[in-house]
Amino acid sequence: MMNDEAIRETILGEESLFEGRLVKLHRLDVTLPDGKPAMREVVRHPGASAVVPVDENGMVTMVKQFRAAVGRVMLEIPAGKLDAPGEDRLEAAKRELREETGLTAENWVHLADLSTTPGFCDELISIYLATGLTAGETEPDEGEFLNIEKKPLRELVDMVARGEISDSKTLAGLLLAEKRMNGEDGHGA
């Protein structure tokens, strides 16, 4: 078995190919572990935070929105990109929860940091569990159209198992939240 250093690529240079509103596409010239040159295309993303908001009855507030990249409406946990480089990820999660659902939360637990698609993108999503919820008014971003649904956490986990939820942050967040709520993650409920 090789050690990690034996499989590491060396980045020789990086060139910006495209800069959009949300993402940037870069070309990386690398040297492979065997010494041969190669090229990598990498999408640079500012990062994001996501929230699994669970109320006292075990109900999760979810959002549904059309996702143009896959051409369909998807059921997801509330989430959004960081507004500025270095923005505190927990503060971003709190903002997104309030904007998308109108909820605020008394209790916050960091569940995980998820590298969404490390084969070509550097996006990192921090996922939080929010409890002790209080309702308020939504404040969606301009151009953001959402439907809000509440479903039992157990039903959502069953939907994941049946393949009815395929969004990676939602899938990971729901499974981790269930483990945390059931005290199966070594931390207790």
C-alpha positions in Angstrom: 0.0 0.0 0.0 1.4 3.4 -1.0 1.6 6.3 1.5 -0.4 9.4 0.7 2.7 11.4 -0.4 3.3 8.7 -3.1 0.0 9.5 -4.7 0.0 13.3 -4.3 0.0 15.5 -7.5 2.1 18.6 -7.7 0.4 21.8 -8.9 2.7 23.7 -11.3 0.3 26.5 -12.3 -3.3 27.7 -12.2 -5.1 29.7 -14.9 -8.6 31.3 -14.6 -10.7 30.2 -17.6 -14.1 31.6 -16.5 -15.4 33.8 -13.7 -19.2 33.7 -13.2 -21.4 35.2 -10.5 -21.2 32.0 -8.3 -18.3 29.9 -9.5 -15.0 30.2 -11.2 -13.4 27.6 -13.6 -9.7 27.2 -13.3 -7.2 25.0 -15.2 -4.5 23.4 -13.1 -1.3 22.1 -14.7 0.0 19.3 -12.5 2.7 16.7 -12.4 1.4 13.2 -11.6 3.1 10.9 -9.1 4.8 9.1 -12.0 6.3 12.4 -13.2 4.0 12.8 -16.2 2.2 16.1 -16.8 -1.6 16.4 -16.7 -4.3 19.0 -16.7 -7.2 19.4 -14.2 -10.3 21.5 -14.5 -11.4 22.8 -11.1 -14.5 24.7 -10.2 -13.8 27.2 -7.4 -16.9 27.8 -5.1 -17.1 30.2 -2.2 -18.5 27.5 0.1 -21.9 27.2 1.8 -23.7 26.3 5.0 -26.8 24.1 5.4 -29.2 23.4 8.3 -31.4 20.5 9.5 -34.0 22.4 11.5 -35.8 19.9 13.8 -38.7 21.0 16.0 -39.8 19.6 19.3 -42.1 17.1 17.5 -39.3 15.7 15.3 -40.5 17.6 12.3 -38.0 19.0 9.8 -38.6 22.2 7.9 -37.5 21.5 4.3 -37.4 23.7 1.2 -38.4 22.7 -2.4 -36.8 24.6 -5.3 -36.2 24.2 -8.9 -32.6 23.3 -9.7 -31.8 24.2 -13.3 -28.6 22.0 -13.3 -30.7 18.8 -13.0 -33.9 20.2 -14.5 -36.3 19.4 -11.6 -37.7 20.6 -8.3 -35.8 19.1 -5.3 -36.6 18.6 -1.7 -33.6 20.0 0.4 -32.5 21.2 3.8 -32.2 25.0 3.9 -28.8 26.1 2.7 -26.9 28.9 0.9 -23.5 30.1 -0.1 -21.2 32.1 2.0 -21.7 35.8 1.2 -18.0 36.8 1.7 -14.7 35.0 1.9 -14.0 34.0 5.4 -17.7 34.5 6.5 -18.4 32.6 9.7 -20.1 29.3 8.6 -22.4 29.2 11.6 -23.6 32.8 11.0 -24.2 31.9 7.4 -26.3 28.9 8.5 -28.3 31.1 10.9 -28.9 33.7 8.1 -30.0 31.1 5.5 -32.4 29.4 8.0 -34.0 32.7 8.7 -34.2 33.9 5.1 -35.5 30.6 3.6 -37.8 29.4 6.4 -38.4 32.3 8.8 -37.0 30.2 11.6 -34.5 31.0 14.3 -32.9 28.4 16.6 -31.7 28.4 20.2 -29.5 25.4 19.8 -26.9 24.7 17.1 -24.7 21.6 16.6 -22.1 21.3 13.8 -22.7 17.9 12.2 -20.1 17.8 9.4 -18.2 19.6 6.6 -19.0 18.0 3.3 -16.8 18.2 0.2 -19.6 18.1 -2.4 -17.8 16.9 -5.5 -14.0 16.8 -4.9 -13.3 15.3 -8.3 -13.7 18.7 -9.9 -15.0 21.3 -7.3 -13.6 22.7 -4.1 -17.1 23.6 -2.6 -17.2 22.8 1.2 -20.6 22.8 2.9 -20.9 23.0 6.7 -23.9 21.2 7.9 -25.6 22.1 11.2 -28.5 20.7 13.3 -30.8 23.4 14.7 -33.3 22.9 17.5 -35.3 25.1 19.8 -37.0 26.7 16.8 -39.0 29.9 16.8 -41.1 30.9 13.8 -40.8 34.3 12.0 -41.1 35.8 8.5 -39.1 34.5 5.5 -36.8 36.8 3.6 -35.8 34.9 0.4 -33.1 36.4 -1.8 -34.2 38.2 -5.0 -34.9 35.6 -7.6 -35.2 32.8 -5.0 -38.5 30.9 -5.2 -39.1 28.3 -2.5 -41.9 26.1 -1.2 -41.6 25.1 2.5 -42.6 21.6 3.7 -42.5 20.0 7.1 -41.9 16.3 7.4 -41.0 13.9 10.2 -37.2 13.2 10.4 -37.9 9.5 10.3 -40.0 9.8 7.1 -37.2 11.9 5.4 -34.6 9.3 6.4 -36.8 6.6 4.8 -37.1 8.8 1.7 -33.2 8.8 1.6 -33.2 5.0 1.9 -35.7 4.7 -1.0 -33.6 7.0 -3.2 -36.2 9.8 -3.2 -33.8 12.4 -1.9 -30.6 12.6 -3.9 -29.2 16.1 -3.0 -25.9 15.3 -1.2 -26.0 17.9 1.5 -29.6 17.0 2.4 -28.9 13.2 2.3 -25.8 13.6 4.6 -27.5 16.2 6.9 -30.6 14.1 7.5 -28.7 10.9 8.2 -26.3 12.7 10.6 -29.2 14.6 12.3 -31.0 11.3 12.9 -27.9 9.7 14.4 -27.4 12.8 16.6 -31.0 12.9 17.7 -31.0 9.2 18.6 -27.7 9.5 20.5 -26.0 7.1 18.1 -23.1 9.4 17.2 -21.3 9.1 20.6 -22.5 12.6 21.7 -26.0 11.9 23.0 -29.2 13.6 22.0 
